[in-house]
């Protein structure tokens, strides 16, 4: 993990086309702006984790349910 210090208005680059800008620092909270290509998905980590969890749950196969379908 890279730890970097930035002040309000400063930014950092990820690759050639993603820029992270510190837009506001207030009472233990930081607002950031992200400039990235429109085709790139940007999600908060907790939302990303939830989507990943739901996707895994959707792909689980219930063996009992499958065997019941086969008997019909």
Secondary structure, 3 states (H helix, E strand, C coil): CCCCCCCCCCEEEECCCEEEEEEEEECCEEEEEEECCCCCCCCCHHHHHHHHHHHHHHHCCCHHHHHHHHHC
